[in-house]
């Protein structure tokens, strides 16, 4: 399958705390971009010794071409789901890159140029299960990133999940997409240029 849009090299870092579903989020998005969209994707991850409450990070490198170096060094997008993660990884965001925050958990952003949603609260109150927060993030990114086809990513998400949690995660994905469109505006994908 040929990718829908040419990407030279695009780097995303998901970061936060153990128990927020960071690794799963990266795996599902990477799988959707590789199998559903036809991109080359590498995924690397690291997490602290504690399963819950320790730091967690997952990086994706996405390209239409072969990827010569698999690790992210100059981030196009940083998704920070905790203040600690935001503080630690913001310096790796390249000029023109986008910072996406869990607005309730990152009360002191290092810049006034960011996009935020209260992902945890949304998952708890609108979906009914806080563990679906990472899927709300995935839905919001499917709106923001012009090289992601929403329907293709949702289909990939559904195919990677056990049947018993498919419906709730589809609901979370759709919620994230809808709220990003509402809060970040119709032209959020034009906030920055992929080639910058």
N, C-alpha and C positions, 0 to 999 in steps of 0.2 A: 504494500500500500504506500502510495506517495503522500508525504505530509501535505496538509492543506496550505501551509504558509512556510516559506523558507526561514529557518532560524540558523544563524551562524553558531552561536553558543549562548544559552540562556540559563542563568543559575538562580535557583530558589532554595532558601533555607527555612525550614520549619523548626521553631525552637520554643521551648517551654519547660514544663515539669513532667516527670514521669507520671503516668496515669492519665495524661491528657490525650493520648492516642496519636502522638506525633509521628512515631515510626509507621503506624498503620496508615496515617494520612499520606505520608510520602510514598509508601508502597502502592497504595490504591491510585494515587495521582500518576505516579510513574508508569504503572501498568496501563492506565487509560491512555497516556500520551504515547506509549510504545505500541501497544497492540491495537488500540482504537484509532489513533491518529497517524501512526506510521513514523514517529520520530525515533531517533536514537536517544536513549536515556540511560544515565548511570545514577545509582542511588548509593549514598554512603550514610552511615548513622553512627551516633555515639550516645551513650547515656551513662549517668552516674551509677555508683554501686547500689543505691537504693532504687527499687523498682518504682515506688511511688514517692513523690516529693523531691527526688533528685533531679538533676538537670537532664534534659533530653534534646537531641538534635537530629535532624534528618535533612540531607542535602540532595537536590536533584540537579543534574546538568542535562539540558535538553538541546538537541541539535538535529538539523536535517542531514548533516554530514557525520562522518566518523568522529568520535570524541577521543582526542589524543590524551587528555588528562582528566581522570574521573572525578577529581575533588573540586568543590566550589571554593573559589578564592576571591572573586569580585562579584558580589551578589546583585542581581537585577531586582530581586524581591526578597525581603526579610519578613517572615511572619513570626511575630514575637507574642507568645501567649503568656508570658510572665515578665515582670519588671527586670528580674535578674538576666533573663535571656536577652531582653532588649538592650540592657546596658552592655552585656558581653559582646554581642554580635553587630550592633549598629555600626561600629567602625569598618566593618567589612562590606557595607552597602555602598555600591559605587555611585558616583555623582549621577543624578537623574534616576536612580533606583527608587523603588517604592517600599515604604515601611507600612506593614499592615499589623494592627494591634488588636489584642483582646482589651477593649477599652476599659473594662472594670478592673483588670489585673495589671494594667500598665498605667498607673496614675500619673507618672512623670516621664512623658516621652522626651527624648533628647532633641527633638525638633518639632516645629509646628506644622511640618509637611508630612502628613501621614493619613492613612485611611483606617478607621476603626469601627468595630462592631462589638457589642457585649455578647460574644459567642456563647459563653457558659450559661448566662442568664437566658438567652434565647433558646438554647437547647433544653434547659430545665422547664421553662414556662410555656414554650410554644410546641415543643416536640414531646415533652414529658419524660425525657431521659437525658441526664447531664452527659452521659458517655457519648452521645451523638454530636457533641460539640465539634469534634474534628470534621465531621461530615458537613456541618454548617459552614466551616471554613472552606472546605472543598467546593461547595456550591457557590460561595462568594467569589472564589478565584475563577470559577468557570464563567462568571460574568466579566470579571476584570480583564482576563487575558484574552486578547483577540485571536490567538492561535488555538484556543480550546473551543470545541463544539460542545455545547451544553448537553444535547441529547446523547452524543457519543460517550461523554464522560459519565453521565448518569447510567447508561447501559453497562459500561465497564464496572462501575461501582456495584450495581445490582448483581452482576455475574460473579463478583469476588466475595459476596456475602452469603452466609447461611440463610436459608429461607425464613427462619424465625425472626431475623432482625432486618430483613430486606425492606419491609414497608416503612418502618420507623426511620431508617436511614435515607430512604428515598424522600420522605417528608422533610428530613433535616437538610438534605441537599437542595431541594426546591426552595425551602425557606431561605437558605443562605444566598442563593441566586437572586431571589425576589427582593430581599432586603438590601443587597449590594446595589442592585439596580435602582432601588428607591433612594437609598441614603447617599450613594456615591455618584449618582447621576447617570443620565443616558450615555454620556460620552466618557465614562470612566476609562475605557480602553484607550482613549486618546490623551490621557493625562501625560503620557510619556511615549516616546518612540522606542520601539524594540531595538533599533539600530544605534541608539545613543550610547 
